[in-house]
Amino acid sequence: MNVLRALQATALCALLLAIAAPAAARAEGDTKPLEPTHQPMPPPEKPIYTTDYLFAITRSVTSSTLVPAAQVPLFLFTVPLDLAFLPVEAIAGFFPAH
């Protein structure tokens, strides 16, 4: 029975401490407003022109996981296609996808 009373008294003390702790912290007088330790970074500037579209087909073959021996014959198709679409690719650079 004494063990039960001791547990109840401990629980009551913990509850009172939990209730009184925030009030004691507020009464301490720390009224300085919180400020971030690091100032926020300004957003990055929007790019005016990007070269992501120039020779995009050839670049995708180069960065693919194909064996280099399989990439060489594909260059015979991708380079002329990229040259044919070069004016469109150059204009598309003014409209970045980011």
C-alpha positions in Angstrom: 0.0 0.0 0.0 2.9 2.4 0.8 4.4 1.7 -2.6 1.2 2.7 -4.3 1.0 5.9 -2.3 4.7 6.7 -3.1 3.9 6.2 -6.9 0.9 8.4 -6.6 2.9 11.1 -4.8 5.7 10.9 -7.5 3.2 11.1 -10.3 1.5 14.1 -8.6 4.8 15.9 -8.2 5.8 15.2 -11.8 2.4 16.6 -13.0 2.8 19.7 -10.9 6.3 20.2 -12.2 5.1 19.8 -15.7 2.4 22.4 -15.2 4.7 24.9 -13.3 7.8 24.7 -15.5 6.4 26.7 -18.5 5.1 29.4 -16.2 8.5 29.6 -14.5 10.3 29.9 -17.8 8.0 32.7 -18.9 8.5 34.6 -15.7 12.3 34.6 -16.3 11.9 37.7 -18.5 13.4 36.5 -21.7 11.4 38.9 -23.9 13.9 39.3 -26.8 12.3 38.2 -30.0 13.7 35.2 -31.7 15.8 35.8 -34.8 17.1 33.2 -37.3 20.8 32.4 -36.9 21.2 32.5 -40.7 19.6 35.1 -42.9 17.5 33.6 -45.7 19.1 33.2 -49.1 17.6 35.4 -51.8 15.9 33.3 -54.6 18.2 32.6 -57.5 17.9 34.8 -60.5 15.9 33.5 -63.4 18.2 32.5 -66.2 17.8 34.5 -69.4 19.2 31.8 -71.7 20.0 28.1 -71.3 22.0 25.8 -73.5 20.1 22.7 -72.4 18.3 22.4 -75.7 21.4 22.7 -77.9 22.4 19.3 -79.3 20.0 17.7 -76.7 19.6 14.5 -78.7 23.4 13.9 -79.0 23.9 14.8 -75.4 21.2 12.3 -74.3 23.0 9.5 -76.3 26.3 10.5 -74.7 24.9 10.4 -71.2 23.0 7.1 -71.8 24.0 3.8 -70.4 24.7 2.3 -73.8 28.0 0.7 -74.5 30.3 3.2 -76.3 30.5 0.9 -79.3 26.7 1.2 -79.7 26.8 5.0 -79.3 29.0 5.6 -82.3 26.5 4.5 -84.9 23.8 6.5 -83.2 25.9 9.7 -83.6 25.4 9.3 -87.4 21.7 10.0 -86.8 21.7 12.3 -83.9 24.3 14.9 -85.0 22.5 15.6 -88.4 19.1 15.8 -86.5 20.6 18.2 -84.0 22.1 20.3 -86.8 18.7 20.4 -88.6 16.9 21.5 -85.5 19.6 23.9 -84.4 17.6 27.1 -85.1 14.6 25.7 -83.1 17.0 24.6 -80.3 18.6 28.0 -80.2 15.2 29.8 -79.9 14.1 27.3 -77.3 17.0 28.4 -75.1 15.2 31.6 -74.4 12.4 29.6 -72.7 14.2 27.8 -69.8 12.2 25.0 -68.2 13.5 25.8 -64.7 
